[in-house]
């Protein structure tokens, strides 16, 4: 078989089993037995075949290469397969971190309702050296994994084997506290929250961080609107509810898309941002800096989280101590023009 290069030329294929057999002085059948780990091959012949494989840089199929090298050099990722900004950006960051470390990526998606355990089993059947669980949704009761390879989880809900697994991820609770504390520091009596879907670990963390910040400041906890689905439409619906309440002066939305919907709802209701209401989002999507007004938001450093996860997983794969420390500067508040100091509200002004 030959391949055609970019300039239209033809490149010869690499050495095949025939060349390996000739160099080792054995039959192709013997080479096949060696690379597939079959019995009935003497140690001397096996060593001769493996030397020929290395000398010729023969590249057999994935399973055989794992036999020869001791590893697949491939990491499996269990992901929701969502197009949402957070999960998709994290997946890209994971792939880049793995490639820099010399590993390829195998992906198993749970988008169609497939359970995490099924996705893990599919990856193990393909052949991987380790697995990253980037699944953001609660899959029911905590899953206890007994995979034969190390596992790193970026969310909760999974019980990992001691010494063969680790929990790595950005601290969404601390990030939500940061966002809420920023609004309180501007003089707002309290902060309202537009929550995300509560079967997502991230939404729960952000809700918890908001509550903790209010409690620490002695601020009252307002009632929650119905949890959104991360979409601008959900943020708009929640924003319309909040716009009717004259005492709403500060809002923390669980992601930027819902914050964008809330901004539109406040504009439609004649509530100026940040003059009447300050709004904070979460994610720092590319459009956040170009809204009117530009959105104050929590920026997640997906590259730092991915690098940390891959570093920990490869250390587990290679039997080394896992590197200490958090996932770099995983979250930070980016302050823009959608937040400002509280001002006296005209409670008599009618609300739509």
FITI-778239 format. One record per residue (C-alpha): residue in one letter; x negated, y negated, z negated. Coordinates in steps of 0.1 Angstrom, whole numbers. Layout:
+--------+-------+-------+-------+
: residu :    xx :    yy :    zz :
+--------+-------+-------+-------+
:      A :     X :     Y :     Z :
...
+--------+-------+-------+-------+
This chain:
+--------+-------+-------+-------+
: residu :    xx :    yy :    zz :
+--------+-------+-------+-------+
:      X :     0 :     0 :     0 :
:      X :   -13 :   -35 :     8 :
:      X :    -2 :   -70 :    -3 :
:      X :    -1 :  -102 :    17 :
:      X :   -18 :  -133 :     2 :
:      X :    -7 :  -169 :     4 :
:      X :   -27 :  -175 :    36 :
:      X :   -11 :  -146 :    53 :
:      X :   -42 :  -123 :    49 :
:      X :   -41 :   -88 :    37 :
:      X :   -56 :   -77 :     4 :
:      X :   -65 :   -40 :    -1 :
:      X :   -50 :   -24 :   -31 :
:      X :   -70 :   -15 :   -62 :
:      X :   -85 :    20 :   -67 :
:      X :   -60 :    47 :   -69 :
:      X :   -58 :    82 :   -84 :
:      X :   -76 :    97 :   -54 :
:      X :  -107 :    75 :   -61 :
:      X :  -106 :    83 :   -98 :
:      X :  -104 :   120 :   -91 :
:      X :  -133 :   118 :   -66 :
:      X :  -155 :    98 :   -91 :
:      X :  -147 :   122 :  -119 :
:      X :  -151 :   153 :   -98 :
:      X :  -117 :   167 :  -106 :
:      X :   -83 :   171 :   -89 :
:      X :   -56 :   144 :   -88 :
:      X :   -35 :   167 :  -109 :
:      X :   -61 :   166 :  -136 :
:      X :   -63 :   128 :  -135 :
:      X :   -25 :   127 :  -139 :
:      X :   -26 :   151 :  -168 :
:      X :   -52 :   128 :  -186 :
:      X :   -35 :    95 :  -180 :
:      X :    -1 :   110 :  -191 :
:      X :   -16 :   126 :  -222 :
:      X :    -8 :   161 :  -212 :
:      X :   -25 :   191 :  -229 :
:      X :   -47 :   217 :  -213 :
:      X :   -75 :   194 :  -205 :
:      X :  -109 :   200 :  -221 :
:      X :  -125 :   171 :  -241 :
:      X :  -154 :   169 :  -216 :
:      X :  -132 :   166 :  -186 :
:      X :  -109 :   141 :  -203 :
:      X :  -139 :   119 :  -212 :
:      X :  -152 :   121 :  -176 :
:      X :  -118 :   110 :  -162 :
:      X :  -114 :    81 :  -187 :
:      X :  -149 :    69 :  -178 :
:      X :  -140 :    69 :  -142 :
:      X :  -108 :    50 :  -150 :
:      X :  -128 :    23 :  -168 :
:      X :  -156 :    21 :  -143 :
:      X :  -132 :    17 :  -113 :
:      X :  -108 :    -5 :  -133 :
:      X :   -80 :    18 :  -123 :
:      X :   -46 :     4 :  -134 :
:      X :   -21 :    32 :  -139 :
:      X :    15 :    26 :  -150 :
:      X :    24 :     9 :  -183 :
:      X :    27 :    41 :  -204 :
:      X :    -6 :    55 :  -191 :
:      X :   -24 :    22 :  -196 :
:      X :   -11 :    22 :  -232 :
:      X :   -26 :    56 :  -237 :
:      X :   -59 :    45 :  -223 :
:      X :   -62 :    12 :  -241 :
:      X :   -44 :    21 :  -272 :
:      X :   -18 :    -7 :  -267 :
:      X :     8 :   -19 :  -242 :
:      X :    -3 :   -55 :  -245 :
:      X :    33 :   -63 :  -244 :
:      X :    56 :   -79 :  -270 :
:      X :    94 :   -75 :  -271 :
:      X :   118 :  -104 :  -278 :
:      X :   154 :  -100 :  -289 :
:      X :   172 :  -131 :  -280 :
:      X :   208 :  -143 :  -276 :
:      X :   201 :  -152 :  -240 :
:      X :   218 :  -186 :  -244 :
:      X :   213 :  -216 :  -222 :
:      X :   217 :  -239 :  -253 :
:      X :   187 :  -261 :  -258 :
:      X :   173 :  -247 :  -290 :
:      X :   174 :  -209 :  -282 :
:      X :   162 :  -214 :  -246 :
:      X :   134 :  -238 :  -255 :
:      X :   122 :  -215 :  -283 :
:      X :   122 :  -185 :  -259 :
:      X :   100 :  -204 :  -234 :
:      X :    77 :  -214 :  -262 :
:      X :    74 :  -177 :  -273 :
:      X :    66 :  -166 :  -238 :
:      X :    39 :  -191 :  -234 :
:      X :    24 :  -183 :  -268 :
:      X :    23 :  -146 :  -259 :
:      X :     7 :  -152 :  -225 :
:      X :   -20 :  -173 :  -241 :
:      X :   -27 :  -144 :  -265 :
:      X :   -30 :  -120 :  -236 :
:      X :     4 :  -103 :  -240 :
:      X :    33 :   -99 :  -215 :
:      X :    69 :  -102 :  -226 :
:      X :    98 :   -78 :  -225 :
:      X :   132 :   -94 :  -232 :
:      X :   164 :   -78 :  -246 :
:      X :   195 :  -100 :  -247 :
:      X :   224 :   -98 :  -271 :
:      X :   245 :  -122 :  -251 :
:      X :   271 :   -95 :  -241 :
:      X :   278 :   -85 :  -277 :
:      X :   250 :   -60 :  -279 :
:      X :   239 :   -54 :  -315 :
:      X :   203 :   -62 :  -325 :
:      X :   196 :   -26 :  -334 :
:      X :   205 :   -16 :  -298 :
:      X :   183 :   -43 :  -283 :
:      X :   154 :   -32 :  -305 :
:      X :   158 :     4 :  -294 :
:      X :   158 :    -7 :  -257 :
:      X :   125 :   -25 :  -262 :
:      X :   110 :     5 :  -280 :
:      X :   119 :    27 :  -251 :
:      X :   102 :     3 :  -227 :
:      X :    70 :     4 :  -247 :
:      X :    60 :   -27 :  -268 :
:      X :    33 :   -33 :  -295 :
:      X :    56 :   -55 :  -316 :
:      X :    89 :   -73 :  -316 :
:      X :   101 :  -109 :  -322 :
:      X :   137 :  -113 :  -333 :
:      X :   148 :  -146 :  -320 :
:      X :   185 :  -138 :  -325 :
:      X :   202 :  -168 :  -341 :
:      X :   236 :  -153 :  -349 :
:      X :   247 :  -133 :  -379 :
:      X :   251 :   -97 :  -367 :
:      X :   271 :   -85 :  -397 :
:      X :   256 :   -68 :  -428 :
:      X :   218 :   -72 :  -431 :
:      X :   201 :   -49 :  -407 :
:      X :   173 :   -28 :  -420 :
:      X :   148 :   -21 :  -392 :
:      X :   126 :     9 :  -393 :
:      X :   109 :     3 :  -360 :
:      X :    76 :    20 :  -353 :
:      X :    60 :   -13 :  -344 :
:      X :    56 :   -46 :  -364 :
:      X :    85 :   -70 :  -363 :
:      X :    87 :  -108 :  -369 :
:      X :   121 :  -124 :  -374 :
:      X :   128 :  -161 :  -368 :
:      X :   161 :  -159 :  -387 :
:      X :   177 :  -142 :  -416 :
:      X :   200 :  -111 :  -418 :
:      X :   172 :   -86 :  -413 :
:      X :   154 :   -65 :  -439 :
:      X :   119 :   -59 :  -427 :
:      X :    96 :   -31 :  -438 :
:      X :    69 :   -44 :  -463 :
:      X :    36 :   -48 :  -445 :
:      X :    52 :   -43 :  -411 :
:      X :    74 :   -73 :  -408 :
:      X :    76 :  -110 :  -416 :
:      X :   101 :  -139 :  -416 :
:      X :    88 :  -169 :  -397 :
:      X :   107 :  -200 :  -387 :
:      X :   113 :  -237 :  -391 :
:      X :   129 :  -248 :  -424 :
:      X :   163 :  -260 :  -412 :
:      X :   174 :  -266 :  -448 :
:      X :   146 :  -291 :  -454 :
:      X :   152 :  -307 :  -420 :
:      X :   189 :  -313 :  -427 :
:      X :   179 :  -328 :  -461 :
:      X :   155 :  -351 :  -443 :
:      X :   183 :  -363 :  -419 :
:      X :   208 :  -368 :  -448 :
:      X :   182 :  -386 :  -470 :
:      X :   174 :  -410 :  -442 :
:      X :   210 :  -421 :  -440 :
:      X :   214 :  -424 :  -477 :
:      X :   182 :  -445 :  -478 :
:      X :   199 :  -470 :  -456 :
:      X :   225 :  -477 :  -483 :
:      X :   253 :  -454 :  -471 :
:      X :   275 :  -442 :  -501 :
:      X :   277 :  -408 :  -486 :
:      X :   271 :  -389 :  -453 :
:      X :   297 :  -369 :  -433 :
:      X :   287 :  -338 :  -415 :
:      X :   298 :  -322 :  -382 :
:      X :   288 :  -286 :  -387 :
:      X :   279 :  -260 :  -361 :
:      X :   294 :  -225 :  -359 :
:      X :   290 :  -207 :  -392 :
:      X :   279 :  -174 :  -377 :
:      X :   247 :  -191 :  -367 :
:      X :   219 :  -191 :  -393 :
:      X :   208 :  -226 :  -381 :
:      X :   242 :  -241 :  -387 :
:      X :   244 :  -226 :  -422 :
:      X :   209 :  -239 :  -430 :
:      X :   218 :  -274 :  -418 :
:      X :   250 :  -274 :  -438 :
:      X :   231 :  -262 :  -469 :
:      X :   205 :  -289 :  -465 :
:      X :   231 :  -316 :  -461 :
:      X :   248 :  -305 :  -493 :
:      X :   216 :  -303 :  -512 :
:      X :   206 :  -339 :  -502 :
:      X :   240 :  -352 :  -513 :
:      X :   239 :  -334 :  -546 :
:      X :   203 :  -346 :  -553 :
:      X :   214 :  -382 :  -547 :
:      X :   246 :  -379 :  -567 :
:      X :   266 :  -388 :  -536 :
:      X :   301 :  -374 :  -531 :
:      X :   305 :  -345 :  -506 :
:      X :   331 :  -354 :  -480 :
:      X :   354 :  -328 :  -465 :
:      X :   342 :  -311 :  -434 :
:      X :   359 :  -312 :  -400 :
:      X :   363 :  -279 :  -383 :
:      X :   330 :  -263 :  -373 :
:      X :   320 :  -271 :  -338 :
:      X :   306 :  -248 :  -311 :
:      X :   275 :  -270 :  -304 :
:      X :   291 :  -287 :  -275 :
:      X :   297 :  -324 :  -268 :
:      X :   335 :  -317 :  -267 :
:      X :   334 :  -303 :  -302 :
:      X :   315 :  -334 :  -314 :
:      X :   340 :  -356 :  -297 :
:      X :   369 :  -338 :  -314 :
:      X :   352 :  -342 :  -348 :
:      X :   343 :  -378 :  -341 :
:      X :   379 :  -387 :  -333 :
:      X :   389 :  -374 :  -367 :
:      X :   361 :  -393 :  -385 :
:      X :   368 :  -425 :  -365 :
:      X :   402 :  -428 :  -382 :
:      X :   386 :  -429 :  -416 :
:      X :   375 :  -464 :  -425 :
:      X :   351 :  -452 :  -452 :
:      X :   330 :  -431 :  -427 :
:      X :   297 :  -451 :  -422 :
:      X :   272 :  -423 :  -417 :
:      X :   274 :  -390 :  -398 :
:      X :   249 :  -361 :  -395 :
:      X :   258 :  -338 :  -366 :
:      X :   243 :  -303 :  -366 :
:      X :   229 :  -308 :  -330 :
:      X :   224 :  -335 :  -305 :
:      X :   251 :  -324 :  -281 :
:      X :   278 :  -327 :  -309 :
:      X :   262 :  -361 :  -319 :
:      X :   266 :  -372 :  -283 :
:      X :   303 :  -363 :  -284 :
:      X :   307 :  -382 :  -317 :
:      X :   291 :  -413 :  -302 :
:      X :   317 :  -413 :  -274 :
:      X :   345 :  -408 :  -299 :
:      X :   333 :  -438 :  -320 :
:      X :   329 :  -459 :  -289 :
:      X :   365 :  -451 :  -278 :
:      X :   378 :  -460 :  -312 :
:      X :   360 :  -493 :  -312 :
:      X :   335 :  -483 :  -340 :
:      X :   301 :  -497 :  -332 :
:      X :   270 :  -475 :  -336 :
:      X :   251 :  -483 :  -358 :
:      X :   270 :  -514 :  -368 :
:      X :   300 :  -495 :  -382 :
:      X :   287 :  -460 :  -382 :
:      X :   252 :  -445 :  -382 :
:      X :   247 :  -412 :  -364 :
:      X :   219 :  -386 :  -367 :
:      X :   216 :  -355 :  -345 :
:      X :   194 :  -325 :  -345 :
:      X :   170 :  -310 :  -318 :
:      X :   157 :  -341 :  -300 :
:      X :   169 :  -330 :  -266 :
:      X :   153 :  -349 :  -237 :
:      X :   184 :  -371 :  -232 :
:      X :   184 :  -383 :  -268 :
:      X :   160 :  -412 :  -263 :
:      X :   180 :  -425 :  -233 :
:      X :   215 :  -427 :  -248 :
:      X :   232 :  -460 :  -257 :
:      X :   221 :  -464 :  -284 :
:      X :   191 :  -440 :  -285 :
:      X :   198 :  -412 :  -309 :
:      X :   181 :  -408 :  -342 :
:      X :   175 :  -370 :  -345 :
:      X :   155 :  -342 :  -361 :
:      X :   128 :  -330 :  -337 :
:      X :   120 :  -293 :  -338 :
:      X :    85 :  -283 :  -328 :
:      X :    93 :  -251 :  -310 :
:      X :    57 :  -246 :  -299 :
:      X :    45 :  -246 :  -335 :
:      X :    72 :  -220 :  -345 :
:      X :    63 :  -198 :  -316 :
:      X :    26 :  -200 :  -321 :
:      X :    30 :  -191 :  -358 :
:      X :    53 :  -162 :  -350 :
:      X :    29 :  -148 :  -324 :
:      X :    -1 :  -152 :  -346 :
:      X :    16 :  -134 :  -375 :
:      X :    28 :  -106 :  -352 :
:      X :    -5 :  -100 :  -335 :
:      X :   -22 :   -99 :  -369 :
:      X :     3 :   -72 :  -379 :
:      X :    -3 :   -53 :  -347 :
:      X :   -40 :   -54 :  -352 :
:      X :   -39 :   -45 :  -389 :
:      X :   -54 :   -79 :  -400 :
:      X :   -42 :  -100 :  -428 :
:      X :   -14 :  -124 :  -417 :
:      X :   -25 :  -160 :  -414 :
:      X :   -14 :  -182 :  -442 :
:      X :     5 :  -214 :  -439 :
:      X :    38 :  -227 :  -425 :
:      X :    46 :  -231 :  -388 :
:      X :    26 :  -263 :  -385 :
:      X :    47 :  -295 :  -385 :
:      X :    78 :  -277 :  -375 :
:      X :   104 :  -305 :  -380 :
:      X :   102 :  -343 :  -381 :
:      X :   127 :  -371 :  -381 :
:      X :   126 :  -393 :  -350 :
:      X :   143 :  -426 :  -359 :
:      X :   159 :  -446 :  -331 :
:      X :   187 :  -472 :  -328 :
:      X :   217 :  -450 :  -337 :
:      X :   211 :  -455 :  -374 :
:      X :   209 :  -487 :  -394 :
:      X :   216 :  -502 :  -429 :
:      X :   252 :  -500 :  -442 :
:      X :   273 :  -531 :  -440 :
:      X :   306 :  -540 :  -456 :
:      X :   334 :  -524 :  -437 :
:      X :   367 :  -542 :  -430 :
:      X :   390 :  -515 :  -445 :
:      X :   420 :  -534 :  -433 :
:      X :   410 :  -530 :  -397 :
:      X :   435 :  -506 :  -381 :
:      X :   421 :  -473 :  -368 :
:      X :   435 :  -455 :  -338 :
+--------+-------+-------+-------+
